[in-house]
Each structure stands twice: as structure tokens, then as C-alpha cells.
Amino acid sequence: MGLFKDMLGGGESLFKNEEALDLDFVPKLLPFRDQQQHHVARCIKPLLEGRNGTNMFIHGAPGIGKTAAIKWVFRDLADTTDDVHVVYVNCWQRNTSYQVLLGICDELGYAFTQNKRQDELMEIIKGMCNKKAVVFCFDEIDKVEDLDFLYSILQDIFKRSVILITNYKEWLGDMEQRVKSRFLPDVIEFKPYNRDETKKILQDRVGFAFVPGCWNAEALDIIVDKAAHAQDIRSGIFLMRQAALAAENASSRKIMPEHAQSAVAKLSDMLVQRTDDLEDDTKLVLDVIKAAGGGKSGDLFKVYKEKSGEGSYKTFARKVEKLAKAVLIKTNKIVGGPEGTTTLITLSSSKNLADF
């Protein structure tokens, strides 16, 4: 049948370094984030002088370089000194105080955590971190179920800077008062990249990831337009990988506009597949949100019940969270409005499907 006859020759690939398309990849130069990086460095600098550092609350939309900027600063810090521990924990993956403390132990190189209680882990961390300065970063902080670990760090670690990263500016206003009174951060906002900045970032990533000359200019512009509209660099990186794979599958030594369009279409197919995989009651929640064009969670719950929804409000909220994790909707918690704390729900689009 000649299944492999028309493919690129052995050892041929459009990819030079596919790892440069991983979301964890941090380039040697991170453009357009100098101001934020210098702010972070200024907050950490007192640790190098034997003093306490400044805490930071970093917010901005997904996919605009918050995590990459912090990891770039951490890499520079590690190249500068061995006198500061650097700890990074993703709270989407570790969303309880116990799990966060396990993550800190892992970052500090302490492996003997089996069968240890939460208070025992904190004592170990305190003993290690109080021997020298430490900078903590807790990414996706809005995903944690409790802040006991943060209270303990702010209370018991003497020379430290704590960085909290979230997509939601409002999350800080909802922080427990016992923690907020000790946290007292500098607030750093990351704004979306414009189209020219998006193009420069993706062109740089092409240089890292692909063999020279394999990208057609029009094909890259299609990817840039999608990523700029999405205001999400990750979606552009995802689309570049998919377009290159489409070109390789077609045995093309150049990534052409049709390959870029194929990558964009694949995003739409993935969205449909994710929707089809939902259980009936969760699909009803999504249908209610779609029909209303989004809205306040309480108002949407009323419509859900009118449509014979089976769950309580707590069950409804869990299904909303599931849809948000599947990137089918977006949620935004508004704190301190006339109606108290309210969750606003909006429809997502294929622009965020890079998270898959």
C-alpha cells in the first residue's frame, strides 16, 4: 500500500527543537515584559541584602506571559546567587495546603515526606527556609481550597518574598483577612500583547523551534491573527505546532496557509468533541449559558432549575467549574459589588483551546 512512501525522508522534520513549543519553555530573552520583570526583581532584591523582601500579587488574562516572566526572573536569580531558595508551585496541580507543602518540599529537595502530617511538613520547611532567604511563587493561586499554608509561610518564614499569580484581579479582595493583613503585596498587572508584539514573540519562537525558511509568511500571519485576537500567546504556539504537523503529514517542506487553516479548523473540531463528551446534566448547564449568552451564576441557576435541572446550587457551581476547566466557558468572580460576591459566566471560544 505504500503508507510511508510519500512522507518526508528519514530524519527529515520541520522541527528543529520541538521543546521550544512547550508551554513551560522560557526563552533566553522575554520581550515586552521588561517593566514587570524589573518590578519583580526590585521586590526580591532585599533578600540579597539580608533583609525581608516584598510580596507580590500578579494578575492578568491567561496566556500573556505572567508565568514565563517569573520563571525568567527566577533563572536570572539562580545565576546570580546561591543564597536564596527559589520555590515554584502550581496550585492547579496542588490545590490543598498539604499538597502545596509537599510541592515546596519537592522544590527544596526534601524527599522524606511519606506519612508526615501537615504541621510536620511545615516545621521541615521552616527549618530549611530560615537558614537563608527564600522566594515563593504560587501560580494559579485562585485554585487552592484553603490558605493555611500561606498563613504559615507569612507567619513563620523570616526572610522571604511571596508571589501569587492569578488570572483574576478580584481574587485578592476575597482573601481571608488573617492572611491579607500579613500579605500586603505590591500589585503587578500584565496587560495583553498587541498584534505587533504577538507577531514578534511568535517569530522569535519560530526561530527556536523550526528549521530556517520553513514558514510561509502568509501562514504565519494567519496564526498571528488568531493569537492576537485571542490575546493568548499559548494559542499561537499551539497552532504553530499543529500547522507544522499538518505540513509534515502532507510531506511539505514548507508550512503553507492551508496548513495553518487546517490547524485552526482542528481547534473547532476539538471544541465540538469536548461538548459531545459532556454528561447530560452538565450539557444542560452549558446550553443554559449559551442560550443566555452568559450572565450571573445565580440568574443562570434559576434558568437551569426551570429547565428541569436536577442539582442544587452547589452541584450547579461544580458543573460550572468543570466547564471552565474544559475551557468551554470563562468565570470571573466579582467581589464587593452591590449584590456581594458574584460570579460572572461568559462563553469561551476556540481561542483558549490551547489549554488542551
Number of C-alpha atoms within 10 A of each C-alpha: 4 6 6 8 9 11 14 17 10 6 5 12 17 23 20 15 13 12 12 19 22 13 16 11 12 18 16 9 12 15 14 15 17 12 11 18 19 12 15 23 17 13 20 28 17 17 21 19 10 14 14 19 22 23 24 22 22 25 22 18 17 20 23 20 23 24 22 18 23 22 20 17 18 21 14 13 19 14 9 11 10 12 15 21 20 21 18 21 22 18 22 14 14 20 19 18 20 19 17 23 23 23 20 22 20 16 15 16 9 15 10 10 15 8 8 12 10 17 13 13 21 22 13 14 20 16 13 17 21 14 14 18 26 25 21 19 26 23 23 21 24 20 15 19 12 14 17 13 18 19 17 16 20 19 12 16 20 18 22 27 27 22 25 19 23 22 21 19 20 17 17 19 12 13 14 12 10 10 16 15 12 14 22 12 19 15 15 19 15 18 14 19 20 12 16 10 16 25 21 14 21 21 16 15 17 24 14 18 20 21 16 12 13 17 21 13 12 14 19 22 16 18 26 27 15 19 27 21 13 19 23 22 27 24 25 29 23 22 30 29 21 20 27 25 20 20 24 20 13 15 16 19 17 18 25 20 20 15 24 27 17 15 22 23 13 16 22 15 12 14 19 13 11 14 15 11 10 14 9 11 16 21 16 18 22 22 13 20 23 15 9 14 11 20 16 17 20 15 12 20 20 13 15 22 16 9 12 10 18 12 16 11 15 9 12 22 17 14 19 22 15 15 23 17 14 18 22 21 21 19 22 16 17 19 17 12 8 7 8 9 13 16 16 17 20 20 18 19 15 20 21 24 19 18 14 12
